């Protein structure tokens, strides 16, 4: 039985799979959004979330672990300096997948994988939503 055995089967050798996933995570960090197949996105999401968690730790050891996986020092710097600090109050769930439907050529299920809003954006949206309610509650109708 294959209990708790997780494999990402895409018909490639293991070295190619590791390189493909690392490059996809780097592209996600660089562009904040990528379009890929649903199967690849589910696997990339696992590693992207781990990299953001390492970025939140911010230690030298965490940075070296991220470099060992991603192999691109400039993308790791973006992850640690720009992306990870925005998720300090969030305990996981840093990415979102939106399904697009089948691809034209081979009918593979496609989706968009992107980072969710960071903490500052969420707080600003909450403040903006509460501000009009406070203004309308203090106003009294003139008769």
C-alpha positions as CSV (number, residue, x, y, z in Angstrom):
1,X,0.0,0.0,0.0
2,X,1.1,3.5,-0.8
3,X,0.2,5.2,2.5
4,X,1.6,8.8,2.7
5,X,3.7,8.3,-0.4
6,X,3.6,11.5,-2.4
7,X,5.0,11.4,-5.9
8,X,4.7,13.9,-8.7
9,X,4.5,11.8,-11.8
10,X,4.9,13.8,-15.0
11,X,7.0,11.4,-17.1
12,X,10.3,13.1,-16.4
13,X,13.4,12.0,-14.5
14,X,13.9,13.1,-10.9
15,X,16.6,15.7,-11.7
16,X,14.5,17.3,-14.4
17,X,11.5,17.4,-12.0
18,X,13.5,19.1,-9.3
19,X,14.9,21.7,-11.8
20,X,11.4,22.3,-13.2
21,X,9.9,22.9,-9.8
22,X,12.7,25.2,-8.7
23,X,12.4,27.2,-11.9
24,X,8.6,27.5,-11.4
25,X,9.0,28.7,-7.9
26,X,11.6,31.3,-9.1
27,X,9.2,32.4,-11.7
28,X,6.4,32.7,-9.2
29,X,8.6,34.8,-6.9
30,X,9.7,37.0,-9.8
31,X,6.3,37.6,-11.4
32,X,4.0,37.0,-8.4
33,X,1.8,35.0,-10.7
34,X,2.3,32.1,-13.2
35,X,0.0,30.2,-15.5
36,X,0.6,26.4,-15.6
37,X,-1.1,23.1,-15.6
38,X,-3.1,22.1,-12.5
39,X,-0.9,19.2,-11.6
40,X,2.3,21.3,-11.8
41,X,0.6,24.1,-9.8
42,X,-0.3,21.8,-7.0
43,X,3.3,20.7,-6.7
44,X,4.8,24.1,-7.1
45,X,2.5,25.4,-4.4
46,X,4.0,23.0,-1.9
47,X,7.5,24.3,-2.5
48,X,6.5,27.9,-2.8
49,X,4.8,27.8,0.6
50,X,7.9,26.2,2.1
51,X,10.1,28.9,0.7
52,X,7.9,31.7,2.1
53,X,8.1,30.0,5.5
54,X,11.8,30.0,5.2
55,X,11.7,33.6,4.2
56,X,9.7,34.5,7.3
57,X,12.3,32.9,9.5
58,X,14.9,35.1,7.8
59,X,17.9,33.4,9.3
60,X,21.1,32.7,7.4
61,X,20.4,29.0,7.6
62,X,17.0,29.5,6.1
63,X,18.4,31.6,3.3
64,X,21.0,28.9,2.5
65,X,18.2,26.3,2.4
66,X,16.2,28.4,0.0
67,X,19.3,29.0,-2.2
68,X,20.0,25.2,-2.2
69,X,16.5,24.6,-3.6
70,X,15.9,27.6,-5.9
71,X,19.5,28.0,-7.2
72,X,19.0,31.7,-8.0
73,X,20.3,34.0,-5.3
74,X,18.6,37.1,-6.8
75,X,15.1,35.4,-6.5
76,X,15.9,34.3,-3.0
77,X,16.7,38.0,-2.1
78,X,13.3,39.1,-3.6
79,X,11.6,36.3,-1.6
80,X,13.3,37.2,1.7
81,X,13.2,41.0,1.4
82,X,9.9,41.7,-0.4
83,X,7.5,38.8,-0.3
84,X,8.0,37.0,3.1
85,X,7.8,40.2,5.3
86,X,4.3,40.8,3.9
87,X,3.1,37.5,5.4
88,X,4.3,37.8,9.0
89,X,0.9,37.5,10.5
90,X,-0.3,34.7,8.2
91,X,0.3,31.0,9.2
92,X,0.3,29.4,5.8
93,X,-1.9,29.7,2.7
94,X,0.3,32.1,0.9
95,X,-0.8,31.1,-2.6
96,X,-4.0,30.9,-4.5
97,X,-5.0,28.7,-7.5
98,X,-7.6,29.8,-9.9
99,X,-8.7,27.2,-12.5
100,X,-8.9,28.4,-16.1
101,X,-10.3,25.4,-18.0
102,X,-8.7,23.1,-20.5
103,X,-5.8,24.1,-22.7
104,X,-6.6,24.2,-26.4
105,X,-3.9,21.9,-27.7
106,X,-4.1,18.9,-25.4
107,X,-7.0,19.7,-23.0
108,X,-4.7,19.8,-20.0
109,X,-6.4,21.5,-17.1
110,X,-4.8,25.0,-16.7
111,X,-4.7,27.3,-13.7
112,X,-3.2,30.5,-12.4
113,X,-1.0,30.2,-9.3
114,X,-0.4,33.5,-7.5
115,X,0.5,34.9,-4.1
116,X,-2.4,36.1,-2.0
117,X,-2.6,39.7,-0.7
118,X,0.0,40.5,2.0
119,X,-0.9,41.7,5.5
120,X,-0.7,45.4,4.6
121,X,-3.2,45.0,1.8
122,X,-5.6,43.1,3.9
123,X,-5.5,45.6,6.7
124,X,-5.9,48.5,4.3
125,X,-8.9,46.8,2.7
126,X,-10.5,46.3,6.2
127,X,-9.9,49.9,7.1
128,X,-11.4,51.1,3.9
129,X,-14.4,48.9,4.4
130,X,-15.0,50.2,7.9
131,X,-14.4,53.9,7.2
132,X,-17.6,54.5,5.2
133,X,-19.7,52.6,7.7
134,X,-18.4,54.9,10.5
135,X,-19.2,58.0,8.4
136,X,-22.7,57.0,7.6
137,X,-23.4,56.0,11.2
138,X,-22.6,59.5,12.6
139,X,-24.6,61.3,10.0
140,X,-28.3,61.9,10.9
141,X,-30.9,62.4,8.2
142,X,-32.1,66.0,7.7
143,X,-35.8,66.4,7.6
